[in-house]
Amino acid sequence: PFVNISAVTGEGIDKLLDTVLAIAEMAELKANPNRYAIGTVIESRVDKALGSVASLLIQNGTLRLGDPIVAGVVNGRVRTLKNDQGQNIISAGPSTPVEVTGLNGSPAAGDKFMAFETEKQAKQIAEERKLRSREKDSNFSGMTLEDLFGRIQEGIKEIKIVLKADVNGSLEAVKNSLEKISVDGVKVSVIRGAVGAITESDIVLASASDALIIGFNVRANQKTMDMAKQYNIPIKTYDIIYKVVEDMEKAMKGMLDPEYEEKVTGTLEIRQIFKFSKVGLIAGCHVLSGTIKNNQKARIIRNDVVVYNGSVRTLQHEKDQVKEVKKDMDCGITLENCQDYKEKDIIEVYDLVEIKR
């Protein structure tokens, strides 16, 4: 059947719904609400306060608050359940889109989810799926961007990438953009795409697969960075999609321009937040490493996800405005156009150093 519809004028919407119902009746498309829910992941993201949030479409059964579920290779228990209007509900039947929290990670769009009777069953299924996923990943066989042109000339036909992003929407956009690149018959293949921080398992996969690691609006913690150095795996991070594509295309053509490498010069941990009527919020910090200077570029990292990018506006030690503070000192700091500070946030300050290719 074909139905003319318009989202602008509303034309044909009633006819479309009637047509869908008629087809469902003719084809006897039915669901059983008296069973544990199964369905598909529509989208997932990492929320600063809630953790992993997944949008699901229930295709059969009923999903209830507290149900143990598996979605892709992650599992958990439904901690909150909301309908498409953002209202809290306690159960949802077939053909219902819902938003859930409580998963121990972010599933990929298109992953299948299932609810189970016990949390033990859900965890067992998730572990089995992870094992199969690792076995599949181990069959893939990057390099640095600087190496690409030479490797292409040697005859490789596929460039493999491990891609991590802050939300599924960004992940799909970056992945689709990269996989559309084709230079002289060489294509780009994303062998793993997932939401969340760059982890040690990503390093292991990249090392085993000879792949690049690209992070979009996410970073790796210090332990993962140390492991990357040990395995000699470079990690490229971006916050603009076209820059990812541009760098990849230039690398594949052997035309990489000089780039700016981030050199982290210091880190701070927010210990307390102070509010002043004239300046707003000031973050009371302890300098964990290095030296912090006024006007340096800075980012806030919360649960390994970058939540702010900007620069240092003011530094204060005790009652004095200062130009720099060093390791083990306490200080007050404000960042340009930022009022989103939370205790235990990590602030990284860095310089951009130009690198000749």
C-alpha positions in Angstrom: 0.0 0.0 0.0 1.0 3.6 -0.7 -0.2 6.5 1.3 0.5 10.2 0.7 1.4 11.9 4.0 2.8 15.2 5.2 4.3 16.0 8.5 3.8 19.7 7.9 0.1 19.7 7.0 -0.9 16.4 8.6 -2.3 15.1 5.3 -2.8 11.3 5.2 -1.8 10.5 8.8 -5.3 9.0 9.7 -5.3 7.0 6.5 -1.7 5.7 7.2 -2.8 4.5 10.7 -5.9 2.8 9.3 -3.8 1.1 6.6 -1.3 -0.1 9.2 -4.1 -1.5 11.4 -5.7 -3.2 8.3 -2.4 -4.9 7.3 -1.8 -6.0 10.9 -5.3 -7.6 11.0 -5.0 -9.2 7.6 -1.5 -10.6 8.4 -2.6 -11.6 11.9 0.3 -9.7 13.4 -0.2 -10.3 17.1 1.9 -9.9 20.3 1.6 -11.7 23.7 1.5 -9.2 26.6 1.8 -12.1 29.1 5.4 -12.8 28.6 8.8 -11.2 29.3 9.5 -8.3 26.9 11.7 -8.5 23.8 12.4 -5.8 21.3 15.0 -3.5 19.7 17.2 -0.7 20.9 16.4 2.6 19.1 19.0 4.8 20.7 21.3 5.1 23.7 23.3 7.8 25.4 25.4 8.5 28.5 23.7 11.0 30.8 25.8 13.0 33.2 23.5 12.3 36.2 21.7 9.0 35.2 24.4 7.0 33.5 23.4 4.9 30.5 20.0 5.8 29.1 18.5 3.6 26.4 15.4 4.1 24.2 13.7 0.8 23.5 10.8 -0.4 21.3 8.9 -3.3 22.9 7.9 -5.7 20.1 6.5 -8.5 22.2 5.7 -9.0 25.9 5.5 -6.5 28.8 8.4 -4.7 30.3 8.1 -3.9 34.0 10.0 -1.7 36.4 12.7 -3.8 38.1 12.9 -6.4 35.3 16.4 -7.8 34.6 17.3 -7.2 30.9 20.0 -7.7 28.4 20.5 -5.3 25.5 23.2 -6.2 23.1 26.2 -7.1 25.3 25.2 -5.1 28.3 22.8 -6.0 31.1 21.2 -4.5 34.2 17.8 -4.0 35.9 15.2 -1.5 34.8 15.7 1.3 37.4 13.4 3.9 35.7 10.9 3.4 33.0 9.4 6.3 31.0 7.0 6.5 28.1 7.3 8.7 25.0 5.9 11.6 26.9 8.6 11.5 29.5 6.2 10.2 32.2 7.3 7.6 34.7 5.4 4.3 34.3 5.6 0.9 35.9 5.0 -1.3 32.9 4.7 -1.1 29.1 3.2 -3.5 26.6 3.9 -4.5 23.0 4.5 -1.7 20.4 5.4 0.8 23.1 8.5 3.0 22.9 10.2 3.5 26.3 13.3 5.0 27.9 15.1 3.0 30.6 18.0 3.4 32.9 19.9 0.8 34.9 22.1 -0.8 32.3 25.8 -1.2 33.0 26.8 0.2 29.6 25.4 1.7 26.4 23.9 -0.8 23.8 24.2 0.0 20.1 21.2 1.2 18.0 19.6 -1.9 16.5 20.7 -4.3 19.3 18.0 -6.7 20.4 16.9 -6.6 24.1 15.3 -9.3 26.3 13.9 -9.3 29.8 14.5 -12.2 32.1 13.1 -13.7 35.3 16.3 -13.4 37.3 19.3 -11.1 37.1 21.6 -14.1 37.1 20.1 -15.3 33.7 20.5 -11.8 32.2 24.1 -11.6 33.3 24.9 -15.0 31.9 23.4 -14.2 28.5 25.3 -10.8 28.4 28.6 -12.6 29.1 27.9 -15.1 26.4 27.2 -12.3 23.9 30.4 -10.5 25.0 32.4 -13.7 24.4 31.0 -14.1 20.9 31.6 -10.4 20.2 35.3 -10.7 21.3 35.7 -13.8 19.1 34.3 -11.9 16.2 36.5 -8.9 16.9 39.6 -11.1 17.0 39.1 -12.1 13.4 39.6 -8.5 12.2 43.0 -7.6 10.9 44.9 0.5 11.4 47.9 2.0 12.1 48.5 5.6 12.6 47.1 8.3 10.3 50.7 9.0 9.3 51.2 5.4 8.2 48.1 5.2 6.0 49.4 6.5 2.7 52.4 4.1 2.7 50.2 1.2 3.7 47.8 2.0 0.9 50.6 2.0 -1.6 51.6 -1.4 -0.2 48.2 -2.7 -1.3 45.9 -2.7 1.7 42.3 -2.3 0.7 40.6 -1.7 4.1 41.4 0.6 7.0 40.0 -0.6 10.3 38.8 1.8 13.0 37.7 1.4 16.7 35.2 4.3 17.2 33.9 5.5 20.5 31.5 8.4 21.0 29.5 10.2 23.7 26.0 9.4 22.3 24.6 6.9 19.7 23.4 9.7 17.4 27.0 11.0 17.1 28.4 7.5 16.8 26.1 6.6 13.9 26.8 10.0 12.2 30.6 9.6 12.4 30.5 6.0 11.5 28.4 6.6 8.4 30.6 9.5 7.3 33.8 7.5 7.7 32.5 4.4 5.9 31.5 6.6 2.9 35.1 7.6 2.3 36.8 5.8 -0.6 40.2 6.7 -2.0 41.6 4.7 -4.9 39.5 1.6 -4.0 40.5 1.7 -0.3 37.6 1.8 2.1 37.2 2.5 5.8 35.6 -0.1 8.1 34.5 0.5 11.7 35.2 -2.8 13.4 33.8 -1.6 16.7 31.5 1.4 17.4 30.2 2.0 20.9 29.1 4.7 23.3 31.3 5.6 26.2 34.9 6.3 27.2 37.8 4.6 25.4 38.7 1.6 27.5 41.4 -1.0 27.8 39.5 -3.5 25.7 39.5 -1.0 22.9 43.3 -0.9 23.1 43.6 -4.7 23.0 41.3 -4.9 20.0 43.1 -2.1 18.1 46.5 -3.8 18.8 45.2 -7.3 17.7 43.4 -5.8 14.6 46.0 -3.3 13.5 43.3 -0.6 13.8 43.1 3.1 14.6 41.2 4.4 17.7 39.1 7.5 17.2 37.2 9.1 20.1 34.4 11.6 19.4 33.6 13.8 22.5 35.1 11.1 24.8 38.5 10.4 26.2 40.5 7.7 27.9 41.4 7.7 31.6 45.0 7.6 32.7 45.2 3.9 33.1 43.9 3.4 29.5 46.4 6.0 28.2 49.3 4.2 29.9 48.2 1.0 28.3 47.9 2.7 24.9 51.6 3.9 25.3 52.6 0.4 26.3 51.0 -1.1 23.2 52.1 1.9 21.0 48.5 2.5 20.0 47.7 6.2 19.1 44.4 7.6 20.2 42.9 10.4 18.1 40.1 12.5 19.7 37.7 14.9 17.9 34.7 17.1 18.6 33.8 18.0 15.0 32.6 15.4 12.5 34.0 17.0 9.3 37.4 17.2 11.0 37.4 13.4 11.4 36.5 12.9 7.8 38.9 15.5 6.6 41.9 14.0 8.5 41.1 10.5 7.3 40.8 11.6 3.6 44.0 13.5 3.7 45.8 10.7 5.4 44.6 8.2 2.7 45.8 10.6 0.1 49.1 11.2 1.8 48.3 14.9 2.1 48.2 15.4 5.9 48.8 19.0 6.9 50.8 19.8 10.1 48.5 19.1 13.1 48.3 20.4 16.6 48.9 17.9 19.3 47.4 18.4 22.7 50.0 18.5 25.5 48.4 18.2 28.9 50.3 20.4 31.3 48.2 19.9 34.4 45.2 18.3 36.1 42.9 19.4 38.9 40.2 17.8 40.9 37.2 19.8 42.0 36.8 19.4 45.8 34.2 22.1 46.6 32.0 24.6 44.8 31.6 28.2 46.0 28.9 30.6 44.9 29.5 34.4 44.7 26.9 36.9 43.6 29.2 38.9 41.4 31.1 36.1 39.6 28.8 33.1 39.9 30.3 29.7 40.7 34.0 29.2 41.6 35.4 25.7 41.7 37.6 25.0 44.6 40.3 22.6 43.3 43.4 20.6 44.3 46.2 20.4 41.7 46.9 16.8 41.1 49.7 17.2 38.6 51.7 19.7 36.6 51.2 23.5 36.4 48.0 25.4 35.7 48.3 28.8 34.0 45.8 31.5 33.3 44.2 31.6 29.9 45.2 28.0 29.1 42.8 25.8 27.2 40.8 23.6 29.6 38.3 20.8 29.6 36.1 19.2 32.3 36.0 15.4 32.4 33.1 13.8 34.2 33.0 10.0 34.3 35.6 9.9 31.5 33.3 12.0 29.2 34.2 15.5 28.2 31.4 17.9 29.3 33.1 21.2 28.7 35.8 22.7 26.4 37.1 26.2 26.8 39.8 28.0 28.7 40.9 29.2 32.2 39.4 32.6 33.0 40.8 33.2 36.5 43.0 31.5 39.1 43.0 32.3 42.8 45.3 31.1 45.5 44.0 31.9 49.0 42.9 35.6 48.6 45.1 36.5 45.7 44.6 36.4 42.0 47.6 34.5 40.5 48.9 33.6 37.1 49.7 30.0 37.8 49.4 27.3 40.4 51.5 24.1 40.8 51.1 20.5 41.9 49.7 19.9 45.4 48.4 23.5 45.7 44.8 24.4 46.4 43.2 27.1 44.3 39.9 28.6 43.0 39.3 28.5 39.3 36.7 29.8 36.9 36.4 28.8 33.3 35.1 30.8 30.4 31.3 30.6 30.0 31.0 27.7 32.4 28.8 27.3 35.4 28.5 23.5 35.3 30.9 22.3 38.0 30.5 19.2 40.2 32.6 17.8 43.0 35.1 15.1 41.8 35.1 16.5 38.2 38.6 16.5 36.7 39.8 19.6 35.0 42.6 19.1 32.4 44.6 22.1 31.1 46.6 21.8 27.9 48.5 23.5 25.2 48.3 22.9 21.5 51.7 22.1 20.0 52.1 22.1 16.3 53.5 18.9 14.8 55.1 18.7 11.4 54.1 15.6 9.5 
